Amino acid sequence: MVSIGVGSAWGVELDRVKCDKAAAFCQNVIRQLIKQELLGSSVEVPSVLCSPIEKVASLEPATHAYSFWEGVPPSGKEAFGKLFAKSRTLRAVAVVQRAIRGHEPAAMMRDLGFGPVLLIASFPVKMSGSGRAFTAYVFTKIAPAAANFLANMARASPGGAVGTPPPKHVNPYPRSPNVGYTSRILKSPGTELASPLKTRKPEEDAAQASPAKKPCAGVTAAAAEEWGGGCAAAGGPCTWPCQGCAAGAAYQST
């Protein structure tokens, strides 16, 4: 009322205890604002009508409506929607509830009888006492012609068309050398890609012993006697792998 220049306000509440608390709270707040010279002394204290919303005849001359309707039955929401739709002065409505899931918020409001509305804002809020989290949704009333126009635009858009197939995957890098190489490999006739785990070198191309492995530097006389006199080809101690004989291989493995 102070920051945006609201001229007057009034409310509707079903519970008598809440009505009495709201009336006392409003009187106390207005008294403090007048004392701090934030409001003039002629400002009226917001009144609270203690009645079910279904028995309220009209919401005029209000221009903006608000409801914390978490837990309000559908009949109460529909009665509120009917009053909003037929009002000639109401331009916007804000409702607070748990997050709307599975429905488009404006469509949900239309189903409740609010008429053509457009969601202009939504944001999280918390209760001052318990800290429970809810979501506030702000809607503006729009003309039926504007509502039809927006509905037609939504149906005509590619994202909103019914049965539109998903877009085909397009390679973002058509000139990638890896993509081209893979394509040539797969499209080459008679080409079969072998698994690197199954690829083996031919026997005639067997690699020589790795230089990192230290070859046997020879054996002592005792070892030569153990292998039947050492290397027969060398005529002395074993110098494997110079010949690669079976005795040398056995000695190397030990």
C-alpha positions in Angstrom: 0.0 0.0 0.0 2.9 2.3 0.7 5.3 1.6 -2.1 2.9 1.2 -5.0 0.2 3.6 -3.9 -2.7 1.2 -3.2 -5.7 3.3 -2.4 -7.7 0.6 -0.5 -7.8 -3.1 0.1 -10.3 -5.7 1.5 -10.3 -9.4 2.0 -12.5 -12.5 2.2 -11.9 -15.2 4.8 -14.0 -18.2 5.8 -12.6 -18.9 9.3 -13.9 -16.6 12.0 -10.8 -16.9 14.1 -8.6 -15.8 11.1 -11.0 -13.0 10.4 -10.6 -11.6 13.9 -6.8 -12.0 13.8 -6.6 -10.3 10.3 -8.8 -7.3 11.5 -6.6 -6.8 14.5 -3.4 -7.1 12.5 -4.5 -4.6 9.9 -5.5 -2.0 12.5 -2.2 -2.3 14.2 -0.2 -2.0 10.9 -2.2 1.0 9.7 -1.7 2.7 13.1 2.1 2.2 12.9 2.3 3.5 9.3 0.3 6.6 10.2 2.5 7.2 13.3 5.6 7.0 11.1 3.9 9.4 8.6 4.1 6.8 5.8 0.4 7.0 5.4 -2.1 9.8 5.8 -4.5 9.8 8.7 -7.5 9.5 6.4 -6.5 6.1 5.0 -9.0 3.3 5.7 -8.1 0.1 7.5 -8.5 -2.9 5.1 -11.8 -4.7 5.9 -12.2 -8.5 6.1 -15.4 -10.1 5.0 -16.0 -13.3 6.9 -17.8 -15.4 4.4 -17.2 -18.4 2.0 -16.1 -17.2 -1.4 -19.1 -19.0 -3.0 -21.4 -16.5 -1.3 -19.6 -13.4 -2.4 -21.5 -11.5 -5.0 -18.7 -9.4 -6.6 -15.1 -8.5 -6.3 -15.5 -5.0 -7.7 -14.1 -2.3 -7.5 -10.9 -4.3 -6.9 -8.3 -4.1 -9.7 -5.9 -6.8 -8.4 -6.8 -10.1 -6.6 -4.6 -12.4 -4.5 -5.2 -15.8 -2.9 -3.1 -18.2 -0.9 -5.2 -21.2 -1.9 -3.1 -24.2 -0.9 -5.7 -26.5 0.6 -8.7 -24.6 -0.8 -11.2 -27.1 -2.4 -11.8 -26.9 -6.2 -15.3 -25.5 -5.6 -13.7 -22.5 -3.8 -11.2 -22.0 -6.6 -13.9 -22.2 -9.2 -16.1 -19.6 -7.3 -13.1 -17.3 -7.2 -12.5 -17.8 -10.9 -16.1 -17.0 -11.8 -15.9 -13.7 -9.8 -12.6 -12.8 -11.5 -13.9 -13.6 -15.0 -17.1 -11.5 -14.7 -15.4 -8.6 -13.0 -15.1 -5.4 -15.1 -12.4 -3.9 -12.9 -10.1 -6.8 -12.1 -7.0 -6.9 -14.3 -4.6 -9.4 -12.6 -4.6 -12.2 -10.1 -1.8 -13.8 -8.0 -2.2 -17.2 -6.4 0.2 -19.1 -4.1 0.3 -22.8 -3.9 2.7 -25.7 -4.4 4.5 -25.9 -7.7 2.2 -26.7 -10.6 3.4 -29.9 -12.2 1.9 -31.7 -15.3 -0.2 -28.7 -16.3 0.3 -25.4 -18.0 -0.5 -22.8 -15.3 -2.6 -20.5 -17.6 -4.5 -23.5 -18.9 -5.2 -24.6 -15.3 -6.6 -21.2 -14.4 -8.8 -21.2 -17.5 -10.1 -24.7 -16.4 -11.0 -23.2 -13.1 -13.2 -20.5 -14.7 -10.8 -17.5 -14.7 -11.2 -17.0 -18.4 -8.4 -16.1 -20.8 -5.3 -15.3 -18.7 -1.6 -15.0 -19.4 1.2 -16.1 -16.9 3.5 -13.1 -16.5 5.6 -14.2 -13.5 6.3 -17.1 -11.1 8.7 -17.2 -8.3 9.3 -19.1 -5.0 8.0 -17.8 -1.7 8.2 -18.9 1.9 5.8 -18.6 4.8 7.0 -16.1 7.4 6.4 -18.4 10.4 7.0 -22.0 9.3 9.2 -21.3 6.4 7.3 -23.7 4.2 8.1 -23.2 0.5 5.5 -22.5 -2.2 5.3 -20.8 -5.6 3.6 -17.6 -6.5 1.9 -17.4 -9.9 0.9 -14.0 -11.4 -1.6 -13.8 -14.2 -3.0 -11.0 -16.2 -6.4 -10.9 -17.8 -6.4 -10.8 -21.6 -9.0 -10.4 -24.3 -10.5 -13.5 -25.9 -9.1 -12.4 -29.3 -5.6 -12.2 -27.8 -6.0 -15.6 -26.2 -7.0 -17.1 -29.6 -4.1 -15.5 -31.3 -1.6 -16.9 -28.7 -3.2 -20.3 -29.0 -2.9 -20.3 -32.7 0.7 -19.2 -32.5 1.5 -22.1 -30.1 -0.2 -24.6 -32.5 1.7 -23.2 -35.5 5.1 -23.2 -33.9 7.3 -26.3 -34.7 7.8 -27.1 -31.1 4.1 -27.0 -30.3 2.8 -28.9 -33.4 1.3 -32.3 -32.6 3.0 -35.3 -34.0 6.1 -33.3 -35.2 9.0 -35.8 -35.6 12.1 -35.1 -33.7 14.9 -33.4 -35.7 17.4 -35.6 -37.4 20.9 -35.6 -35.9 23.2 -33.4 -38.0 27.0 -33.7 -37.6 28.2 -30.3 -36.4 31.6 -31.0 -37.8 31.1 -32.2 -41.4 34.7 -31.6 -42.4 36.1 -33.5 -39.5 39.0 -35.8 -40.7 38.1 -38.5 -38.3 34.5 -38.6 -39.6 35.6 -38.7 -43.2 38.2 -41.4 -42.5 35.6 -43.6 -40.7 33.2 -43.0 -43.6 35.7 -44.1 -46.2 36.6 -47.2 -44.2 33.0 -48.3 -43.8 32.1 -47.5 -47.4 35.1 -49.2 -49.0 34.0 -52.4 -50.8 35.5 -55.5 -49.5 37.0 -53.9 -46.5 36.5 -55.6 -43.2 37.6 -53.9 -39.9 39.5 -56.4 -37.7 39.5 -56.1 -34.0 42.8 -55.0 -32.7 42.5 -57.6 -29.9 42.5 -60.3 -32.5 45.2 -59.0 -34.8 48.4 -61.1 -34.7 51.7 -60.7 -36.6 52.6 -63.4 -39.1 55.0 -66.0 -37.8 57.7 -65.0 -40.3 57.6 -61.4 -39.0 58.1 -62.3 -35.4 59.8 -59.5 -33.5 63.2 -60.0 -32.1 63.9 -60.1 -28.5 63.4 -56.7 -26.8 66.7 -55.0 -26.1 65.4 -54.1 -22.7 65.7 -57.8 -21.7 69.1 -58.8 -20.6 70.3 -61.9 -22.5 72.2 -64.6 -20.8 75.8 -63.7 -20.5 77.1 -67.2 -20.2 77.2 -69.9 -17.6 79.8 -71.1 -15.2 81.5 -74.5 -15.6 79.1 -76.1 -13.1 76.2 -74.8 -15.1 77.8 -76.0 -18.3 78.0 -79.5 -16.9 74.4 -79.3 -15.8 73.4 -78.7 -19.4 75.5 -81.6 -20.7 78.7 -79.6 -21.4 77.1 -76.3 -22.3 76.3 -75.1 -25.8 77.2 -77.8 -28.4 77.3 -75.2 -31.2 79.7 -72.9 -29.4 81.8 -75.7 -28.0 81.8 -74.2 -24.6 79.7 -72.3 -22.0 76.1 -71.4 -23.0 75.8 -68.0 -24.7 72.1 -68.1 -25.4 70.4 -66.6 -27.3 73.1 -66.8 -30.0 71.7 -70.1 -31.2 68.4 -70.3 -29.4 68.8 -74.0 -28.5 66.4 -75.8 -26.2 68.9 -76.0 -23.4 69.6 -72.3 -23.5 65.9 -71.5 -23.5 65.4 -73.7 -20.5 68.3 -72.0 -18.7 67.0 -68.6 -19.5 63.6 -69.4 -18.1 65.1 -70.4 -14.8 
